[in-house]
Amino acid sequence: MRALRESVTLSAIVLALLTGCAATEAPGTTIAVGDVDFTGPWAKEFSDAYRKATSPFVKAALRDGKISDQEFAEMEQKFRSCLADASVGFDGFGPGGSYSTENLNGISTSENQAATDRCTDESGQYPIGTFYYWVKSNPRNLDGPTIIAACFVKKKVVPPGYSAKDYTRDSQNDSFPFSTHDGEGAKVMQECSYDPLGLMNAD
């Protein structure tokens, strides 16, 4: 039996992490963790995650400083299987890594959440899934608020001159100069949050 559909999206997580990302290391910087050297704009994030990882699968995926399509697919399958074993339905990842789950076989919302948290750890959904979308949408690790604000301007939902400072203020207050809950405004918010540089569908 299918119970209430439980929305467990990564929207807020992806947005929060993106807005916190900025190139804290110069592109030529090398960060060594044991016998592994991390370089490039995302070196700090990958090296930190590698240092904390305990799963051999996660460490292997992070080791070269990028997440391949194959590694992402393997993580997704692990995540799906883990959730299925816990009677949690999962239809795959959406834009920017967002997803939703369903309570199956009468499980409760709290059981769903506990299983989702456990499967996130066991499958490597974080950091593998998160980093996969981070790098694809912002390969140079540019400042999140700056590129999102520029995306809003480009899509003409805010006036020219709308800045990273404006975006940060509006995010904190959840008060943007356009509707973010429906219509074109909601679409722009999603597009600019997940893919501010317009790179995800560029292949």
N, C-alpha and C positions, 0 to 999 in steps of 0.2 A: 504494500500500500504506500502511496505517496502522500506525505504530510505536507504542511505548509512549505512553500518554496522559500528557502532561506538565502537572502542576498548576502554574500560574503565577498565583496569586491575589493580589488586592490586599488581602486581609484584614489582614495584618500592617501593610501600609503605611497603610491607612486608619485602623486603630486607633492606630498610632503618631502619625500626624499629628493625629488628633482629640484625643488626650490632650495634645498639645503646644499645642493651640489655646486661646486665651483672649482676651477682648476687650481688646487692648492699646491700642486707640484708642477714644476716646469716640465715641458715635454721631454727634455733630455735627462730628467732625474731618474736615478736608479735606486730602488728600494730593495734591499736584500732580506729575504726571510729564509734562513738556513741556506740551502744550496740553490734557491730559486731567486732570480732577479726579476723584478717587475719594473717596467718602464712605461712612459707615455702618460697621457692626461688622466687615465684612470688608475695609475699605479698605486696610489694610496688606498683607494677603496678595495682593489683586488688584493693587495698585500695584507690589509687589515683582516679581510674575510678569510684569506688563506691561513693566516696565523691562528684564527679562532676555530677553523673547521676541524672536525674530528672524523668526518666521513672520507674514506679513500676516494669515493666517486666525486665528491665535491672538491677535494683537493686537486684531483686530476683535471677537473674541468676548469678550475681557476688558474692552474699552474702556468699556462701560456699567456695569461692576461687578456683572454677573450673567451666568449662562449660561442661554440659552433652550433649550427642548426641541429646537428646530430646529438650533441650534448643536451640541448634544450629538449629535443624530442624524447630522449631517454628519461630525462627528469620528469617530463609531462606524463609519460607512461607509468613511472614509479608513483607519482602523485595520484593518478587516476586509480591505479590498482589498490593503493593504500586506502583511499577513500571508499572504494567499492567494498572492501573487506569490512569497513566500519559502517556500512549501510548509508553512505553519503553519496548522493548523485552528483556528477560533475560532467559538464558538457564541453569542457575545453576552455582555453584562454581566449579572451577577447582583446580589444585594443589596449595596448600598453600593459598587458598582463592582467587585466581585470578578469574576474570570473565570478560565477555564482554557483551555489550548491543547493541540493534538495535533501530534505529529511526523508529517508526511505525506511520502510518496515517499522514505522512508529517511533523512531528515535526522537529524542527531544532536541530543542535548539541548543541547550548546553552540551549535550552529547555530540552534536554536530560540530560545535565550536572546538571542543576538546580534541575530536578526531582530526579536524582541519589543522589545528596547531601542531599536533603530533606528526601528521603526514607532511606538513611543510618542512619540519625538521628532518624527518626520515628520508624524504625524497630529494632534499636539496632545493626545493622550490625557492626558498631563500637560502643562499644568494644567487643561485644559477638563473632562475627566471627573472629576478629583478635586474641583475646585471645585463642579461641578454637584451632587455628592452632599454635600459639606460644607455648602453653603448650604441645600439642601433639608432636611437632617436637623438642622441647628443654625443657623437663620437669624440669631439674635442673637449668635452666636459666644460662647456660654457656655463656661465652663471644662469641658473634656472629662472629666477624672476625676470632677468633682462630679456631672455629669449621668448618667454611666455608673453611678456608685455608687448614685445615687438610683433608677435604673432597676432595678438588682439588688434593692434594698429593695422597690420596688413589686411586683416579680415574686416576692418572698418566697424568694429563694435565699440571702439573707444576712439577718442580724438587723437590726432597726431600730437606727439609730446607725452603721451601716457607712458610712464616710466616704471622701472623695477620697483622704485619706492612706492609708487601708486599701487602696483600689483600686490606688494607685500602688505600694505595697509588694508586693501580691500579683501585680501585673503583672510587676514586676522579677524576682520569684522564680518566676513561673509556678506559683503555688501559691494557688489560690482555695479558699474554704471550701465548694465544691461542685464536682462533676465538670464539666469543660468539654469533655470529649472525646466524650461520647455522651449520649443521652437528653435529658431536659428541660433539664439544665444546659447542654449544648452549644447547644441552641436559644436559651436565654436569653442566653448569651454572644454569639451572633451577632446577635440582635435588639438587645441593648443596645449593642453595639459599632457597628453600622451605623445604628441609629435610636433613640438613647437617649431622645428626647422623644416618640416615637411619632407622628411627623409624615409619614413617607414614604407611608403609605397613607391619609392623612387626607382626600385630595381626593375 
